[in-house]
Amino acid sequence: MKIRKSAFAVQGVLIMMSVALMFFPVNAAAAPAGNIQLASDDGGGGMAVNLTLQQMTVSPIRAFVGDTINVDVVVDNREDGSDTAWVEIYANKKKVAQQMFRWGGPGMERTHRISVPWNTTGFAPGEYTLRVNVFVFQDISPFDNDHTMDTPVILVAPGGEFPGGAQAGGSITYTDSRYK
């Protein structure tokens, strides 16, 4: 009886392997000659992936609850990879907005400008520290993919007054020191 169970098990494994080989030929993991591999193919496609958060501008930095805060981001593709990534905006450590973008590839610019709107409807009045994160798998230097702004965004209730008698508006820009 043990022999039969073992024989059936071996036959089952062989049948499953044969079926798998019909749908996944041995050379399927290799990219065809002349094609461009994407950064996400085959563990990075043999290409280095290195995105840098080059610059971010937040405006306005004084707004009323319900206004839209615009976060304009400049991302630099410093290597040869190609893929999609997310620009994520956090306010006081809570994700409040995100925007997907495509980077790299034949004929594409190395510098990408992405606008991410944050709708403040439903947020409480107060100060919000913004952080921008540009996440991509296998980045060789992930330390330069995010930045937290030093100056907070101030939200007040509609019709309210800003601290120190300031007016709504203003902006602040961060630029990575390597690009100044």
C-alpha positions in Angstrom: 0.0 0.0 0.0 2.9 2.4 0.8 4.3 1.8 -2.7 1.1 2.8 -4.4 0.8 6.0 -2.4 4.4 7.0 -3.2 3.9 6.1 -6.9 0.7 8.2 -7.1 2.5 11.1 -5.3 5.5 10.9 -7.8 3.1 10.8 -10.8 1.1 13.8 -9.5 4.3 15.8 -9.0 5.5 14.9 -12.5 2.2 15.8 -14.1 2.1 19.2 -12.3 5.7 19.9 -13.4 4.9 19.0 -17.0 1.8 21.3 -17.0 3.8 24.1 -15.5 6.5 23.8 -18.2 3.9 24.0 -20.9 2.8 27.4 -19.6 6.3 28.6 -18.4 9.0 27.7 -20.8 12.5 27.4 -19.4 13.7 30.6 -21.2 10.7 32.7 -20.3 12.5 34.5 -17.5 15.1 35.8 -19.9 14.3 39.0 -21.7 14.3 38.7 -25.5 17.3 40.2 -27.2 16.9 43.9 -28.1 14.0 44.5 -25.6 14.4 47.0 -22.8 14.0 45.6 -19.3 12.0 47.6 -16.8 13.3 48.2 -13.4 10.8 45.9 -11.9 11.6 43.0 -14.3 14.0 40.3 -12.9 15.0 42.0 -9.7 15.7 45.4 -11.3 16.4 44.3 -14.8 20.1 44.6 -14.1 19.7 48.4 -14.0 20.3 50.7 -11.1 17.2 52.5 -9.8 17.7 55.9 -8.2 15.0 58.5 -7.9 15.7 61.7 -6.0 13.2 64.2 -4.5 14.8 67.2 -6.1 12.4 69.9 -5.1 9.0 70.4 -3.5 6.8 73.5 -3.2 3.8 73.8 -0.9 1.2 76.5 -1.5 -0.6 78.0 0.2 0.9 77.5 3.6 -1.9 79.5 5.3 -5.3 78.3 4.2 -8.9 77.8 5.4 -10.3 74.4 6.1 -11.8 73.2 2.8 -9.1 74.8 0.6 -6.8 72.8 -1.6 -3.1 72.8 -0.7 -0.9 72.2 -3.8 2.2 70.2 -3.4 4.4 70.5 -6.5 7.2 67.9 -6.7 10.2 67.6 -8.9 11.7 64.1 -9.1 15.0 63.3 -10.7 15.7 59.9 -12.3 19.5 59.7 -11.7 19.9 56.2 -13.2 18.5 54.1 -16.1 15.5 52.3 -14.6 11.9 52.6 -15.7 8.7 52.0 -13.8 5.8 53.7 -12.0 6.0 55.2 -8.5 3.8 57.1 -6.1 4.3 60.6 -4.7 2.7 60.4 -1.3 1.8 63.4 0.9 1.6 63.1 4.7 0.2 65.7 7.0 1.2 65.0 10.7 2.1 61.4 9.7 -1.3 60.7 8.1 -1.4 60.1 4.3 -3.6 62.8 2.8 -2.9 62.6 -0.9 -1.0 60.6 -3.5 -0.3 60.7 -7.2 1.2 57.9 -9.4 3.6 58.8 -12.2 5.7 57.0 -14.8 9.4 57.5 -14.9 12.3 56.4 -17.1 12.0 54.6 -20.5 13.1 55.4 -24.0 12.8 59.1 -24.9 11.5 60.2 -21.5 12.9 63.1 -19.6 15.0 62.5 -16.5 13.2 65.2 -14.6 9.5 64.7 -13.7 7.1 67.4 -12.4 4.2 66.1 -10.4 1.4 68.1 -8.8 -0.4 66.6 -5.9 -3.5 68.4 -4.5 -4.5 68.0 -0.9 -8.2 68.7 -0.2 -8.4 69.9 3.4 -12.1 69.4 3.7 -12.9 67.7 7.0 -9.5 68.5 8.6 -9.4 70.2 12.0 -7.9 73.7 12.2 -4.3 73.6 13.3 -0.7 73.2 12.1 0.2 70.4 9.8 3.8 69.3 9.1 4.0 67.9 5.6 6.2 65.1 4.4 6.6 64.0 0.8 7.7 60.5 0.0 8.6 59.2 -3.5 8.7 55.4 -3.0 10.2 53.0 -5.5 11.3 49.4 -4.9 15.1 48.7 -5.2 16.2 52.3 -5.0 19.9 52.3 -4.4 19.7 55.4 -2.3 16.3 55.6 -0.6 17.5 58.3 1.8 16.8 61.0 -0.8 13.3 59.9 -1.6 11.5 61.9 1.1 11.6 65.2 2.9 9.7 66.8 5.8 9.0 70.5 5.5 10.3 72.7 8.3 7.5 75.2 8.1 4.0 73.8 8.8 0.8 74.4 6.9 -1.6 76.4 9.0 -5.3 75.7 8.6 -8.0 77.9 10.2 -11.8 77.6 10.2 -13.5 79.4 7.3 -13.7 83.1 8.3 -11.2 82.7 11.0 -8.0 84.7 11.6 -4.4 83.5 11.1 -1.8 83.8 13.9 -0.1 87.2 14.0 -2.7 88.7 11.6 -1.1 87.0 8.6 -3.2 86.6 5.4 -4.1 83.4 3.6 -1.5 82.3 1.0 2.2 82.0 1.0 4.4 79.2 -0.1 7.5 77.4 0.9 10.0 75.5 -1.3 12.6 72.8 -0.4 15.4 72.1 -2.8 17.9 69.2 -2.3 21.3 70.8 -1.7 22.8 68.9 -4.7 20.6 70.9 -7.1 21.1 74.4 -5.8 
